[in-house]
Amino acid sequence: MQFQFHLAMSAIVKELKATVLANAKPLQDRVAKLKTDTTVIQEITVEQAIGGMRGINGMLTQTSDLDPMDGIKYRGLPLAEAMRILPCADEGESALPEGTLWMLLTGDVPTKEQCKAVTAELHARSEIPASVLATIDSLPVSMHAMTQLSIALLALQPDSKFAAAYTAGIKKGDYWEYALEDSLTLMAQIPVVAAKIYRRKYKDGKTIPSDKNMDWAGNYANMLGVSNDPKFRDAIRLYLSLHADHEGGNVSAHTAHTVGSALSDPFLAWAAGNNGLAGPLHGLANQECLLWLNETMQTLGNQEPTVEVVTEFAKKTLASGKVIPGFGHAVLRNTDPRYALEHEFAMKNLPNDPTFKLANACFQAIPPVLKASGKAKNPYPNVDALSGTILKYYDLTQADYYTVVFSCSRCIGVMAQLVMSRLFNIPIERPNSVTIEFLEGKVAAAPKSKL
């Protein structure tokens, strides 16, 4: 079985696997050396134990990291630099998500030819079983698009190569290959089912055939059928590349990591991560941001959204006890670099759009208001503050679908993380939990500082 599987590999998958393994070998050696090291890297406070484990260094993620001031890095490269050097589609200026996948898996910047080969590989894996299509068609159209996507991901799971190989019996050292195999198939299939969900829920139910002459993200944009503007395809490429990875501690990545650590296959792992992404404190936030902007525009009426007008509106919003979505971040203490790249795109392609004008005024007005209020550790905008505005401009107006687009992107990084976890032989995740009495006892026993 394993021999036949290897014979069936395409040239680009062989090249990708060889590159992943060659580049991971020195990392594997370093991880193996560190596994038994008892060096203390951090003290944990009671506040962290009951506050969502914020700031606890408790897991290994090699694909990306997140610095509070410098922002996101893909394999050590600042996000803006990575977006500049990754290959672009022939028709656009945004980095290809296929290149993002290659970089996250290998640490290398792929060539344009390698990206095109990956695109062809994904197209070859993109066929959706009839049973999965029937499952989606059986769901109520009123069901939230993210719920439909989670169901579709689980329906795809029976074809998992990892699950079949594990049942047949494979060496632990081969786990990563089968995880990669499933990850490529999942990445190939998710935009197809996501587009079907969109067409069925919001349009006439007629799907638009996949175009194998297009790149992965461009084809997804085309299957949605909302805009023929090449800039829309470029906006989707940008969105999918920017949202692809965000270190391992966020809810969706951490959930998928935990589930995957039990050796659940990538389909099961990302279905779980997708459910975490659906929460309003995580991926659903981009939906909330656009809804807030739309409501603000209605409230302001014919008023020009100047910085002065938005400043007063923001003050009244906070005074009424409401929150302003799209500003602040659990880790970042500076402007989200993803926001900066989307702002650059918007300034170039939709500078006069009314929603962007309001969002741009918010960018200038709201941070000072939040600073003055003392209600935000980070008063600066995050990626959610603008992503929905760009999608809306190109007629993807259904805000409750935006998190599905997010999922198509985030699965890239999470699958790369899962492959690396199998390469590093990361064990099942099992932290200890403690009781209130345990924490109170630690507090009581701690030396008291002298004033």
Secondary structure, DSSP 8 states (H G I E B T S, - for coil): -HHHHHHT--HHHHHHHHHHHHHHHHHHHHHHHHTT---------HHHHHTTTTT-------SEEEETTTEEEETTEEHHHHHHHS-B-TT-SSB-HHHHHHHHHHSS---HHHHHHHHHHHHHT----HHHHHHHHTS-TTS-HHHHHHHHHHHHGGG-HHHHHHHH---GGGHHHHHHHHHHHHHHHHHHHHHHHHHHHHS-S------TTS-HHHHHHHHHTS---HHHHHHHHHHHHHTS---S-SHHHHHHHHHHHTT--HHHHHHHHHHHHTSTTTTTHHHHHHHHHHHHHHHHTTS---HHHHHHHHHHHHHTT---TTB--SS-SS--HHHHHHHHHHHHH-TT-HHHHHHHHHHHHHHHHHHHHT--S--SB-THHHHHHHHHHTT---GGGHHHHHHHHHHHHHHHHHHHHHHTT----------HHHHHHHHHHS-----
